[in-house]
Amino acid sequence: MTWEQVVEDKRARLEATIPSEWWIKLKPTEDSVMAYPKQSGIMTPEELSITESSAVDLVAQLASGKLTSVAVTTAFCKRAALAHQLTNCALEFFPEIALKRAKELDDTFQKTGKPVGPLHGLPISLKDQFRIKGLETSMGYAAWVGKYDTYNSVLVDLLLKAGAVFYVKTSVPQSLMVCETINNVSGRTVNPRNKNWSCGGSSGGEGAIVGFRGGIIGVGTDIGGSIRVPSAFNFLYGLRPSHGRLPYGKMANSMEGQETVHSVCGPLTHSVADMRLFVKAVLAEQPWQYDSKVIPMPWRDSEAEVIKSKIGSGGLTLGFYNCDGVVLPHPPILRGIQTVVDAMKEKGHTIVPWKPYKHDFAVNLINGIYASDGGTDVFNTLKESGEPAIPNFADLINPSLPKIDMNQLWDVHLQKWAFQSEYLEQFRAVEAELGREIDAIIAPITPTAAIRHNQFKYYGYASAINLLDYTSVVVPVTFVDKNIDKKNAEFSPLNDMDKTVQAEYDPEAYHGAPVAVQIVGRRLTEERVMAIAEEIGRLLGNEITP
């Protein structure tokens, strides 16, 4: 078969997994599809209520027997079916398997009177890097369509032990290496708030499905912004934990074996409370017993309490920056940073400017790491099927790039280590000057709000944090307002990339687009950063409703 025939068959099989009664007869013509579930007539009022609840509330009702997993799973399967038809967010959809699992959990609850685990009966969506035995993991590569997994990823096994239900695996960009979601297998995934905007990437299918509430907790991965960008573009919270905190074992990936900058997995959610539920549930299963790279570090309430105590007394100390010295963010992002700074200052917290240290160096170094095999891995996979490369990663990965040899790789490792150590020096210097600890840094996650298709050019706000391996939580802040966020007529570009990014801004085209920030803490500070992010979300009033 040609790659086109392979893809055509895959799309037909995917469509056939959606029951006929869940099919949309007449698709909406509006740019936003967020209101469609209520208008569809396909979902009952109870199903709408379930999908618009919090995960924390749902697991409480499931654990008390007020809701069945079959009812909750049915609701999310229906809404996920709508999400896929409207945004093209799925690569695998398996409601029959999900409902069988849900019934088994309900039967166990009936017999024992006890929930199976902290996520008992809760549907969780997965990015299509996670292997589930018996299902395909094509990851957007035509060459991998039709290959069925014979084992589960480690995190899949642990979530099953915690009581979760799986029902969908979501779309990714070809190669995973871009912050938009497009591949030759399923096409482009769009933003449910506006089909003209990107849903982000590479966990873009997760961003779209959770943003649409076809998912309540989605699990993505992040090597250069791939959890945080989709979270930002879909008005969600997203956690990029430090490497070693959550298990990554037995996942599918591009460039497997690349160890210089690790990809990590983490949740995309509607609240920090739901994020905490997920992380605590995974850590309770002692993932370090199953994945040798996971650090034996259970959830630490004491770390969160340190932050809560400071919050109560107005005692947080936060750095902030609104430009990394390479690309100036668009006006809505600058307003988003200022909004968070003002909200925290108003509560008495100490907010100090942070000078981004050598971020231009960091961005160049990590871009070289991504391209260190000269594109061999990705392009060999494309050759297997004969499918073409998507143009979106041409600047980052292409076969004309030089491969680096082992001695060059060792040198890159040394440069990375030196940069990480020098960044710690910056912390110590500022803390010595202030006489107090810096708890986290408020920073842009992208230079733009949810961006128009094929326009994502600059990854540095996200990828510099990956190079440092710092913990980061994205917090949704506001939306672009064309009446406030005017184009900066005085703008003088810092460089060619800055000029390109600034030229993209159009207040009219971006009106209503989600605006977010990231809260960055040092390595392995997940409990602390989540507590700060939760307080910021509370002050902004962003307990999300659709």
N, C-alpha and C positions, 0 to 999 in steps of 0.2 A: 504493500500500500504506500502511496505517497503521503507526505506529512499532512497535506490538505485533507486527504481521506481519513487519516487517523483522527484529525481534529474534528472533522464533521461527525464521525461516529461518536467521539467523546461528548460532543455537545448534545447529540440526540439522546445518548444514554443519560446525561445529566438532566435534560428536560423530562425524560420519562420517569424520573424519581419524584416528580411533583404530582400529587394526586389531582385528577381533573377538576375536583371541586375547589381546589385552591388556585386554579388558573385565573388570571386577570383577563376578563373579556375585552375590556377597552382601557388601554393604558392612559393615564393622565397626561395631559399635554403641558402642564405647568413645569417650570424648571425645578421646583422643590416637590419632593414626593413625601415629605414628612407627615402630612395630614392624611395620606391615603389609607392606612389601616382602618381608621375610623369610618372612612367613606366607602370602604370596599364592599361591605355586606358579607365579607368572607369570615371575619372574626366576630365572635360573640362579645357582648359587654364584659363578661367575666374574663374572657381571653385577653381583651384589651387591658383590663385592670391588672391581670397577672403580669403581662409584658411591660407594664408601666410602673411596676413595683420595684423596690430595691432587692438586691440579692440577699441582703441581711434579713429583710422582712420575709422573703420567700422561704429561706432555709428554716426560719423560726416556725412558719406555718406548716412546712413539710414535716418538721421534727415533732410537731404537736398533733399531727394528723388532721389539721384543718384543711390542708390541700393534699391532693395526691400527686405523685410524680407524673402519672399519666396525664392529668389535667394540665400541669405546668409545661410538660414536654410538648403536648399537643399545641398549646398556645404559642410556644416559641418556634415550633416547626412551621406552623401556619405563617407566622410573621416573617420567619426566615425565607419561606417560599416567596412571599411578597417582595422581600428585600432583594432576592436574587433576580426576580423578574424586572424589578425597577432599577437596580443598580449594577447587576451582573457581578455579584460578589462571591459566588460559590464555585469551587472546583469539585467538591464532593458533597452530596446531600443524601442522607440515609435515614429518613423518618421511621421506616419500619424497624430497623435495628434499634433506634432510640426508644421507640415505644415498647419494644420487647424488654429492653433493659429497665425502663421505667416501671413496667408491670412487675418485673421481678423484685424491684426495690419496694414497691407497694405491698407485694405479697409477704416479703420479709418483715416489713413493718407491722403488718396485720398479725403475723405469727408471734413476733417478739415484743411488740409494743415499743421498740427502740429504733432510732434512725441508724443507718449503716455507718455514717461518719458525719463530719462537720458540713459536708456539701450534699448531704442525703437528698437525692432526687432532683438536684439542680442541673438544668441543661447548661453546658459550657461549649462555646464555639472555639475552634482551633484553626490557626493558620495552617496552610497545607505544607508545612515542613514536618508536622507531627505525624508519626507513623501510627496507624491503627491496623492491627492484624486483619487481613482479608480485604482491605480497601486499597485504592490506588493513592500513591503520592507522586503526582506528576510534577508538582511545583512549577507549573506553567511551561514545562519543556515538552515538546511533541515527542521527543525520544523516550520519555519516561511514561507516557500514556500506556496503559495496559499492563504495567508492572505492579503486581499486588504484593503488599507487605506481608511478611511471614512472622513479624513480631511487632510489639508496641514500643514506642519511645518511652523512656523512663518516666517522664512526667505524666504520660497517658496512664501508665500503670498506677502511679501514685494517686492521681485524681480519681481513678476508678475505685481504689481502696477508700478514698475519702467520700465516696458516694455519688460522684458526678455522673451525668448522662451526656454522651456526645451525640450530635445530630448533624453537624455540618463541618466541612473543612473549607477554608476560604482562600480567595485568589491572591496571587502574588505577581510581581513583575518578573518577566523572564530574567534569570540570573540573580534575582533578589537585590541587585545592587543599585536600585534607583528609588527615589522617594515618590514615585507615582506607581500605579498598578495597571500594567498592560502586558499582555503576552499573546502569542499566536494561538494558544489553545482555546481560551475563552474570550479573548478580546479585552476591552477596557472596562475597568470598574469605575463608576462615577460616584460623586458625593451626593448623598440623599438630600442634602439641603439645597443643592443646586447642581444639576447635571453638567453644567459648564465648568465646574470646579473639580480639581483632583480630590480623591479621597485620601491621598497620601500613599506612602509605601515604605518598606515593602510589605508591611502588615496591613495593606490597604483594604483588603476584603474584610478584615476584622474591624477596621475603623468604620467602614460603611455599614456592616451588619449590626454592630453594637450601637453606632450612631442612630440607626433606624429603629433600634430596640428589637431587632430580630435576634439579638443576643443580649445577655445581661452582664456576663463576664466573658471577654474574649482573651485568648492567649496568643501573643505575637512574639517576635524576636527582634533584636536590635543590635546591629553592628556599626551603624552610622546614622541612627535616627529612626530606625524602622518600626519601633513601637511609638516613639514620641511624636513623630510627624503625623501619622494617622490620628493619633489622639488629639493633637492640636487642631487638625483640619476638620474634625468631626465633633468638636466641643466636648471632649472626653478627658478623663484623667488617665494617665499612662505611667507605668513604672519601668524604668530601665535600672534594674538592680546591678550591683557590681558582680563581676565574674566570680563564680563559686558560691553564690548565695542560693540560686535555684538550679535544678538539674537540667542539663542540656543533652544528656546521653541518648544515643540511638536516634537522633534527629536526621532528616535529610538536609542536605545543604549544597550550595555551590562552594567550590574551593575548599573542600573538606581537608582537614589537616593543616590549614593556615592557622597558626597559633600566635601570631604576633599581636593581633587585635582579636579578642574573642567576641563572638556573637553570644548574646545572653537572651533568655526568655523572660517574659513578664506579662502582667495583665493590662488590658484596656477596660476601663469601667466608667460608670456614671458618678461614682463617689469614692472618696478615700476609704470610707467604711467598707465598701464592697471589695476594694483593693486589699485591705487588711484581712478581710475574711479569707480571700484566696491565698495570700502569702502564709498566713498562720496555718491554714489547712494543709498546704504543701509541706511546710516545715515540720508539722506534727507527725508526718509520715517518715521523718528522718531520712531525707533524700541522700545524705552522705553515705548511707548503707548501700546505695544502689548505683551511685555515680561517683567515681573516685575523685572527680574535680570539685565536688561540692564540699565546702568547709563545714565541719560539724558545729554549726551555730544555730541553736534553736531561736525561736522568736524571743526577743528581749523586751519585756514590758518595762524594765527599768530604764532603758534608753528612751522609750517614748515618754516616760514619766519626767525625765530631765527636761524635755521640751515643754511638756504640759505645765510644769512648774514655772518655767520662764514665761510662757504665754500668760499665765495667771497674773504675773507681776509686771508685765510689759518689759520683760528682761531679755528678749531675743536680740541678737546682733546679726544683722544680715548685710552682706555685701550686695551690690547690684551693678550691672553695666547694661547699656543699651546699644553698644556698638563694639564689635570685636577688633576693630581696626582694619578690617578687610572689606566688609560690606555693611553699609548702613541699612538697618531695617526700614521698611515702609512706614509711613505715618501711623497707621493703626497699631502696629507692633510697638512703636515708641510710646504711644498713648497707653497701651496695655501694661508695659513696664511701669510707667508713671502711676497708673491706677493702683497697682499692687504696692508700690513704694509708699504712696500716700495713705493707703488703707492701713499699712503696718505702722507708719509714723503716727497716725492718729491714735493708735492704741498704745503709744509710748515706747515702741520698740526702737532700737538704735539701728539706723540704716546708713551705711557708709558706701561711698563709691568704691568699686573694685576695678583695678586696671587689669584687663585680660593680658596674661603674660605669654608672649610669643605665640599667639593663636595662629598667625600666618604660617609660622614654622610648623606648628602642629597639623594644620590642614594639609600642607604640602607633604609632610611625612606620612600621614595616614592615607592620602590619595596614592602615594607611591606604594604603600603596603597593599592596598586593594588591587593594584595593577602589577604586583611583583612577579606574577607568573606569565606576564605578557599576554594575558587573556586566554592562555592555553586551556584551562579547565572548562571555561564557559564555551569557547568556540569548538572544542572537541565534542562537547555535548550537542551543540547545534549541528555539527557535521553528521552526527549519527542519524539524524532524521532529514537533514537537508533544509530545515526551516531557516528563514533569515533572522538576523539579529534585529531586535527592536532598536530604533535609533537613539533612544533615551540615554543609553549608557556609553555612547560613542566616545565621549570625552574621558571616561573613567576606565573603560576596559575595551581595548581593541587589539587585534593581532599584530599591529605594527609596533606596539610598545615593546621595549627591550625587557627581557627576563633578567632578574638579578641572580647572581650566584651566591653560594653559601657564605662566603666571606662578607659580601655586601649585606646579606641578611643578618649576620651577626652584628654588623655595624649598625644596622637599623634598630636591632634590639637594644644596643647600648644607647643610641640616641633617644629612644623612647623612655628608657629607664632614667636617663639623665633629665629629660624634660619633666617626668613625673616627680622626681626628687626636687628639681628647681621650683616646681609649682608649690610643693610643700613649704619650701623656703619663703615663698610669697605669703603664704598663710601665717607662718611664724612671725615674719616681719610686721605684717599689719596687726596681728594680735599683740605683739610686744608694744607697738605704738598705742594701741587702744587700751591695753591692760585687761583684755577680756577675749574670750573665745568667739570666733566667727562660726555661727551655727549653720549657715548655708548661704548660697548666692542666688539672687534673682536674676535671670538672664533670658534673652530671647531663645526660642527653640528653632525658629526659622526666621528669615528676614521678611517673610510675607505672611499674610493671612492665607486661608485655604486658596490655593493657587489655580489659575487656569491651566488646562491640559498642556503638557509638553513644555511648560515654562519653568519647571523647577531646576535651577542652575547651581545654587550654592548650598553646600551641605555643612559648612564649617561650624555653625552654631551647635549642631548636634554632634558632628564627628570628633571635634576636639575633646568633648566629654568622654567619648568612647576611648580615645587614646589615653586619657587619664584614668579610665576605669572608675569614674566617680558615679555615685548613685544620683539619679535624676528622676523627679516626678513632674509631669506636665500638669498644669492647672489651667482649665478654661477660664477666660477673663471676661471677654465682651465680644461684640461684633463690629465689623467695619460700618462706619456711618459716613456716608458721602458728604453730609453737611458739616461734619467736624474734621474728618480725615482728608483734608485737601492735599493736593500734590504740592510738594515743596519746590517752589519756583526758584529758590536761591541755591538749590542743590548743586554742589560741585563734586563730581565723582572722585573717589579715592583711587580707582584703578579701572581697568576695562570690565572686570566682573561686576564691580559696583555700578558702573554705568549701565550694563545690561539688566541687572536686577531692578534698578530704579526706573528704567524705561518701561518696565512691565506694569508699573502701578497705574491703575485707572480707577478712581473713586467710584465711578458709576458701575463698572463691571464687578467690583469687589464689595459693593454695598450688601451688608448682611453676612459677610463671610466670617467664620469663627476666628477669634484672636486668642492666643494662649501664651503663657510663659513657661519656663522650666525652673524648678527649684533644685539646685545642685548642691549636694553635700559630698564630703570626702568618701573614700572607699568604705563600703560595708556599713553605711549609716542609714539603712532603709527605714528603720523604725523612727528615727529622728526626722528624716526628710518627709516621710509620709505625715507625721504629726504637724509639721510646719505647713505642708501643702493643704492639709485638712482645715487648719485655722484660716489660711488665706481664702480657701473656697467658702468657708463660713462667712467671713467678712464681706466677700463679694456677693453672697447670696446665691452661689452656684451649686445648690443641690439640684441636679439637672432634672427637668421635666421635658417631655418631647414638645 
